[in-house]
Amino acid sequence: MNVIPTALPEVLIVEPKVFGDARGFFFESFNQRVFQEKTGLNLEFVQDNHSRSSQGVLRGLHYQIQQPQGKLVRVARGSVFDVAVDIRRSSTRFGQWVGVELSEDNQRQMWIPPGFAHGFVVTSESADFLYKTTDYYAPEHERCILWSDSQINIHWPQLNHLKMSAKDQAGISLSVAQVFE
């Protein structure tokens, strides 16, 4: 496994070792011991999630203000542009974001720690998005920052038509959002 730091040092890109030949490929999508050794993070994942979305679906920017979730995210089919935003008010990087393509071809994963908002947009015809979380989903604590907030200024890929839930369309600005101290 190869771990690549990003412009937000707590957010990591994880590249598994892939073994491929004419038959296809094999890789360990997660190994607790190797993950801890390579990242220095001793985490317990408690929930695995899987979503399928069509091209142009934008999900996010989501986070839980209580029971904050760390997320290890990846794409099993298709491709997405995946984004993490630092929403820790005490951080020198508050409001900054990092984005990376995750796809079935590059097989990259991204570690998004608690204290960061997360979102993605599907850039392929469809995508299967999988992620492990360090705490359980708690809808009463979920918050959503507007994907197009000018204060954050994420450079999303240009797509003809974005599709999102009413919750994501109603996201609020970082300037008034409940964030982490």
N, C-alpha and C positions, 0 to 999 in steps of 0.2 A: 504494500500500500504506500502511496505517495501522498503527502499532505502539503498543500500549497497555501501559504498565507494570502490574505486579500488586503485591500486598502483599509479595511476594518479588521484589526489583528485578531479579534475574537471569532470572526467569521472565517471558516476554513473550507477550502475545496479539498475533497478527498477523492483520490483516484485509486480504485482497486487494481490489483494485479489481475490481468485478464489472460487466460490461456485459450488460444484459438487455433483452429486448424480447419481443414476442409469440411469437417462435420459440423462446425459451429464454434461455440465458445463456452467457457465456464469461468466464473469468478465468485469469490465469497463476497456477498453484498454487505455482510457485517460479521465481524469477529471481535468480541468484547476485548480480549487480551491484546490483540494487535492494535485496535483502535486506541486503547488506553496507552499502550507503549508509544505509538506514533504521535498522538495528540497531547498526551499528558492529562487527559480528561478521564476521570473515573465516574462514569455516568450509569444510571439505571434507566433503561427505557421501559415504559409501562404500557405503551399503546402503539399499534401499527395501523396506519390508515392508507387507503387506496382510493384515488379519485380518477375518473375518466372524463375528459373534457374535449370539446371540439375546438377547431382553430378559432382564435380570437377571444376565447373565454379568458377573462381576467379575474383572478381570485385574490383578494387582499385589499389593503394591507392589514393583516390580522395579528392580534396578540391577545393574551389574557393578562389582565392587570393583577389578578390574584391567581394563584396556581399557575405562574408563568411556565410556559413550555419551551424547552430546548427542542429543536427539530433537526433530525438528520434526514435530508430530502434527496430524492433521486427520481429519474424517469426511466421506466421499463420499456415504454413504447412511445415513439414520437419525440418531440422536443419542446422545451419551454425556455423562456427567459425568466430566471428566478432572481428575486430581489430580497435583500435584508436591509432594514433601516435601523440605525441606532436610536433608540428612544429613551435612553437613560440621561436624564437632565444633568446629572453630575459629570457626564462623559465629555471630554474635549471634542468628541466626534458626534455630539448630539445632532440629530437631523441629517447626518450623512448616510449615504446608501452605497451598496455594492450590488452589482448584477452580473450574472454569469449564465451562459447557455448550459442547460443540462439536457442530455439527449440519450437515446438508446445507442447512438454511435459512439459518443465520447464516454459514456458510462460513469461520468463524474457524479459525485454527491456533494452536497453543501451542508455544513454544520452551522446552524443558526442558534445561538445561545439565548437563554432567557434574557429579556430586556431589549429585544429586537422585534420590530414588526416584520411580517413576512408576506410576500405576494408573488404571483407569477402570472404570465400570460402564455397561452399555447400558440406556438409558432408553426407547428406542423398541422396536417389535416385533423389529427386528434392526438391526444397524449394520455398515457397512464402514468399518474404521478403517485409515488409511494413515499411515505415518511413515518419515521419513528419519533415518538415524543417522550419527554422526560416527566411529564405529568399528564393527568387525565383531562380530557376536554370538559370544560365547565362553561356552558353557554351563558350563564349569568355573569361571568367575568370577562367574556369576550368583548373586545373593542375593535373598531375599524377606523383607520386613517384613510382619507381619500387618496386614491391611487394617483391622482393628478395634482396633488397639493404643490403649489408653486414654491413653497418654502423648501420642500425636499427636492423638487425638480428632477424626478427620475426620467431618464432617457429611454422610454419604452420603445421596442421595435415598432415600426410603422406597419399597421395592419388596417385593412379596409373597414372592418366593422368589429368593434369590441362588444362582447356579450358579458354581462355581469348580473349578479343577483341584486335585488332591491337593497339589501343590506350593504353591499359594496358600493352601489351608486350613492347611498346616503352617508358614506364615510365622512368624517369631519377633518378639519385642518389640524395639523400638528400643533399649531399655536394654541388651540383650545382643548386638545385631546388630553385625557388622563394618561400620564406617562409614568415611568419609573423614576425614582429619585436617584 
